[in-house]
Structure formats: C-alpha cells, structure tokens
Amino acid sequence: MAAALERVDGRSQPLTEPSIRAPGLTLVGVGPGDPDLLTVAAVRAIGAADVVAYPVAREGAVGMAATIAAPWIGSHQRRLPLLFPMVADAQPRIDAWHDAANQLAGTVAQGLAVVLLCEGDASLFASASYVLLAVAERHPACPVTVIPGITSVAAAAAAASSLAMPWPLALQQEGLLIRPTPDTLAELEALLEQAAASHWILALLKLGHRWSWVRQALGTRGLLEGSLFAQRVGWPDQLLASAAAMPADEQPYFSLLLIRQGWPEVLP
Ligand SMILES: C[S@@+](CC[C@H](N)C(=O)[O-])C[C@H]1O[C@@H](n2cnc3c(N)ncnc32)[C@H](O)[C@@H]1O
C-alpha cells in the first residue's frame, strides 16, 4: 500500500484507511493501466470492500482491471473473477451479464461490500455497464454506486502532451466523438468527412486488427501526421507515436487512434 495521504482540510481519513464499509455494489473505474491513475474514491472503495470482483475473458485469466488495481487490493480481500467471454454471439454474453449480476447481488445480499473493477471508465464501452443494467432489472433492491475512472482517451492525450506532442482533445467549438473503429473503409471515409465538416476530433477505439487499412485511408487523406496512435497507455510498454511513424502491421487490442483534421483559428 502507498503511504497515507491526508487532505489539508482535515476532512478525510488517510488514503490507506478505507471509508466506512456498507453493503452494496460499487462499480469502480480503475483507469487505463497505471495504478497511480486510480482516483482517491476508487482506492477508498476498493480498500473498504469485502469482495473484489473483476472481469476475465477466460477461466484462470488474471484480468486487466485486477492487474491495474493490484497494488490497492489487500491479501485478506476475497477475489471474485467474473467470466465475460469476448465472443461475437449474443447469447453467451447475455448469459454472462446475468450470471455476473446474480453473483454480485447475491454477495451483497449477504451483507457484504462488493466492488466490480472496470478498466478505464466504468461507463464507457464497459462490461460494468451491462452489469449495471442487469442488476437494475433483476435486483432493483441492490444498492449500486459508480465511481468514474480516467478513460484511455483522456490518458492517451495527456501522455502524448507529456511527451512533447501537445494533444488537446477538444478546443472552443470543436466536438469529440469517441467510438469504436468502423469495420469498413466506406464507413471510415464517411466518418472522416462528417468529422471534418463538423469540427470533431475522432477517438477510435478497438483499432487493433483494423490498423493496416485504417492507416492506408488516413495516408490517402494526408491525415497521418495529425493523428496520434496510442497503445497500452499507462503500462510499462506504453507506446505513443504519430500515426505516420507506425508500420501498417496489425496492432494489439489495447490500441486507439486520435484524429484531428484541423485547428481553431484563434490559438496561442
Ligand atoms: C472495451 S473498450 C474499454 C474502454 C475503457 N472503459 C475506457 O474508459 O477507456 C476497449 C478499447 O479501449 C481502448 N483502450 C483501453 N485501454 C487502453 C489503453 N491502456 N491504451 C490504449 N487503448 C486503450 C482500446 O481501443 C480498446 O480496444
């Protein structure tokens, strides 16, 4: 555990003293990778939990969110891995969400404080959101709290800016569209046109295996230099680069792209 951190106004306990434990389910965004990017509220909620639940993609896997939060989880705390299979079929995923909701609400009904860890933010393309909906539908008496986390998009922009690649996400009248990378070239081209016309910055998640043809499309439009490629932000092997510097090879799942097609007129 890290050293105690006390607020100067004296209103709070040291960071390492968990807040008062109450039965309930707390969905906790743990940020993109760096354990220092959990919020104080996230660390407190984890510290106060009897049970720490986290998603895994297959039996016996460790889980990204659990790895990120590992320095904040005590050895005495019960761990509850929840299987969320990464498959295209709907039914196994629906079953997994219901099963997770049943397990979590059942544990809370025993009078326990339960946290469900979530990579990045708990409301942005997150398994935790499906659990939230399933618990609300099937276990409406289960108290639920959501603690937001730092998104991979915000972390990527901040990390680039900290590496002498200034990357404001949005300025003045610009918009920011965060969405999965389209599946086809035609969809991507339509999106780039809409974004250019509307002054939107695009944040494209789930880039990984689509990168080679996305790179080609950006190159054709002269957009590679103005785009940021970010991989495993916050992890020891983090990679941040101009999209122009990235080879066209397939990339890992934890990769994203920020695309800026112009700048406002009034700038320093
Ligand atoms: C299911 S979404 C989860 C988003 C997450 N809840 C958030 O708030 O950022 C997974 C996608 O987010 C992006 N992502 C998540 N963590 C990342 C990281 N540390 N570095 C780069 N991209 C990341 C990747 O594009 C990945 O395919």
The ligand as a Tripos MOL2 file, in Angstrom:
@<TRIPOS>MOLECULE
LIG
   27    29     1     0     0
SMALL
NO_CHARGES

@<TRIPOS>ATOM
      1 C1        -13.9290   -2.0820  -24.3250 C.3       1 LIG1
      2 S1        -13.0970   -0.5610  -24.6170 S.3       1 LIG1
      3 C2        -12.8610   -0.0370  -22.9420 C.3       1 LIG1
      4 C3        -12.7700    1.4600  -22.8000 C.3       1 LIG1
      5 C4        -12.4870    1.8620  -21.3490 C.3       1 LIG1
      6 N1        -13.6390    1.5850  -20.4910 N.3       1 LIG1
      7 C5        -12.0990    3.3330  -21.2230 C.2       1 LIG1
      8 O1        -12.7140    4.0560  -20.4210 O.co2     1 LIG1
      9 O2        -11.1470    3.7650  -21.8880 O.co2     1 LIG1
     10 C6        -11.5250   -1.1810  -25.0570 C.3       1 LIG1
     11 C7        -10.7870   -0.2740  -26.0020 C.3       1 LIG1
     12 O3        -10.3690    0.8930  -25.2930 O.3       1 LIG1
     13 C8         -9.0700    1.2800  -25.7310 C.3       1 LIG1
     14 N2         -8.1490    1.1690  -24.5780 N.ar      1 LIG1
     15 C9         -8.4730    0.8200  -23.3440 C.ar      1 LIG1
     16 N3         -7.3910    0.9030  -22.5350 N.ar      1 LIG1
     17 C10        -6.3630    1.3170  -23.3030 C.ar      1 LIG1
     18 C11        -5.0120    1.6000  -23.0480 C.ar      1 LIG1
     19 N4         -4.4910    1.4810  -21.8310 N.pl3     1 LIG1
     20 N5         -4.2440    2.0410  -24.0770 N.ar      1 LIG1
     21 C12        -4.7790    2.1890  -25.3180 C.ar      1 LIG1
     22 N6         -6.0510    1.9260  -25.6100 N.ar      1 LIG1
     23 C13        -6.8380    1.5010  -24.6240 C.ar      1 LIG1
     24 C14        -8.6560    0.3470  -26.8590 C.3       1 LIG1
     25 O4         -9.0230    0.9530  -28.0780 O.3       1 LIG1
     26 C15        -9.5100   -0.8700  -26.5870 C.3       1 LIG1
     27 O5         -9.7510   -1.6030  -27.7720 O.3       1 LIG1
@<TRIPOS>BOND
     1     1     2 1
     2     2     3 1
     3     2    10 1
     4     3     4 1
     5     4     5 1
     6     5     6 1
     7     5     7 1
     8     7     8 2
     9     7     9 1
    10    10    11 1
    11    11    12 1
    12    11    26 1
    13    12    13 1
    14    13    14 1
    15    13    24 1
    16    14    15 ar
    17    14    23 ar
    18    15    16 ar
    19    16    17 ar
    20    17    18 ar
    21    17    23 ar
    22    18    19 1
    23    18    20 ar
    24    20    21 ar
    25    21    22 ar
    26    22    23 ar
    27    24    25 1
    28    24    26 1
    29    26    27 1
@<TRIPOS>SUBSTRUCTURE
     1 LIG1         1 GROUP 0 **** ****
